[in-house]
Amino acid sequence: MPEPAAWRYQKITKPMFDIQAPHRVLLGRVITCVDDQIIEDGFVELLNGKIARVGSRGDLGDSPQGAELIDLGGMTIMPGMINSHAHLSWDGIHELSFQSIYDSPEIRAYKAAGNMLKSLRAGITLVRDLGVHNANLFSKQAVEQGLFPGPRLLVSGESIIQTGGHTYWVCREASGADEMRRAVRDQVRGGADLIKIMACHDTLEFTDAELEAVIDESHRNRLPITAHATYDACIRRVAEFGVDCVEHGGSMSDDTIKILLDKKIPIVTTFSALILQAKPDIARKFGIPEWKIAERQKAIADKSRFDGLLRASKAGVPIVFGTDAGSPAVEHDQIAPELDFMVEVGVCPSRLDALRSITIRAARLSKLDSKIGSVEAGKEADLIVVDGKPDENLFALSNVRMTFIAGKRMH
């Protein structure tokens, strides 16, 4: 692997937030996110930060000695949720370009801290922060050094764009193959877990040489690379050049879908801006103009615009949950609207499949599925407790009562 970021060499005497992970047994309904498995009257035993056992309550036997027993009644225990496309230092409240240009580093840090707390309260135990600027590198340091309680973080550092490209006012601009490689190396030096590129807006971006260089340099440093790609020509191009994931997605030909399947490239869909900005009672609170509300309502009413994503899903392309949190009207604790729309559109054929898109499939995207993403013995105890049955009503996820990360109660 690449040389670690400089902060990893610092000696930490004691975390500022030293949360313990005692021996606990949770009693309640269990959605394991292993296929469609639900244990209606079950238990999950947490020991040393891991899931020691899971099963039916009748199989528990005597309460393990020294364990704290928590009877949750009819509440549901399920894996911690993963937002695979978010921007912690964007607040979802203020105008996007203005805050990107004028927020001070200190304000970005406060916004990220607040959004990490909101994420924990919403049951998000891992955030894949896809940057724009490099604030997420410092969020990761703060969490891992115990300076601030937050979810697990996978961060991209600065998003890399061509000079003058999409959102040039906040990302890392580069021109030519050598500058692309330098931009990747700078994110690696800062401690990035993955690389993010903006591959298009109204037009395709990057020359072939630039695209080849940025992908090759990411892989040479053993980091995955993901691409903002929103229509067929762009999705096909980045897939052919070798990215590991597509963000947003959009219209797709059958040929493009076949490439995604052949190369096992997943798509992180992000419908939330469309959904929430189309709801007048929500959108007006955020200053969304009436013409934009009308435009969004027209967009979500026309399900044909999602045909490419639907055909990709039905063909077997993995569809993973993300909200683009931080975008206007998309706050970091808004989870259920995205999942519900994924089912409505059909990219997730059932509510249980939607729950897998935010748990085990999301963990698989980030190559963490052997560690988290399902309620199975031996995995890290990243769990949430929901007051309700999200397999019957996804909006029950608005009632998260407990959040555990590695057995530590974070909410």
Helices and strands as residue ranges (DSSP letters): G 6-9, E 24-31, E 38-47, E 50-56, G 57-59, E 68-79, E 81-86, H 96-102, H 105-121, E 124-129, H 135-144, E 152-155, E 160-162, E 172-174, H 177-190, E 195-198, H 208-220, E 225-229, H 232-241, E 245-248, H 254-263, E 267-269, H 272-277, H 280-283, G 284-286, H 290-301, G 303-306, H 307-315, E 319-321, H 336-345, H 351-357, H 360-365, E 383-386, G 394-398, E 400-405, E 408-409
